[in-house]
Amino acid sequence: MNRGFRNSFYPLLLKLEDKNCLVVGGGRVALRKVNILLSAASSVLVVSPALIPELESQAARGKINYMQEYYHPDHLKGVFLAVGATGDEKTNSRIAEDCHSRNIPVNIVDNPSQCSFFFPSVARQGPLSISISTGGKSPAFARLLREKLERQMEKEWGEFLFYLGELRPLILQKVMDHSIRKKLFLKLAGEDFFHQFRVLTSHELDQELRKILDEHRTSADVEPSEK
């Protein structure tokens, strides 16, 4: 039963390098949001009259920018996205209203109705990211599902994706037929080739790659890729 639910949120991966992010609040929840943002953003500003010791340490080491102030709309100047984690409902609502009026994406902790984006629970391995969101309905459920997925992830997936990433531009350059290219990409991403990646030497893997290319009727001259 979906209860007439309509999901108006679309999952995206944002590049936060060189973007300014704002977190208003200085407690445990703010710390969690700061740490998430620091995994991708180059600049995180924390605004709060006081900080817990962990955030104080990050500010002292220059990992975050800190303004010992109460929130003011001027703090939104030049901000790409914002988080309201003050623990004060009125302040968080004001942050939400100010962000909405400026078209700044905002996440208000424990108030999904005021959020224009959510922090998903993310399982990562190398370039692979699997994001899980319940739309604010149950972050705990998202976390448990993410932990289950992490236990099921093969430890070589990340390295395998780096290897496929090295092959991709080569194949795009050498294989002109789009239908053959599509079949080739699917073959290389499949379980059989992944198993070969795990057990073969670099030389053996390169031989297998040449065989697969021949099977897909291409004369691509692929140089051995370092495993």
Protein Blocks (a to p, Z undefined) as FASTA:
>chain_A
ZZhpacfbdcddddfehiacddedjbfklmmmmmmmmmmpcbdcdddfbdcfklmmmmmn
opaccddddddfklmgopabdcddehpaklmmmmmmmmmmnopacddehilklpcbdcdd
dddehjbccdddeehmammlmmmmmmmmmmmpcfklmmmmmmmmmmmmmmmmmmmblklm
mmmmmmmmmmklmmmmmmmcfklmmmmmmmmmmmnopabdcddddZZ
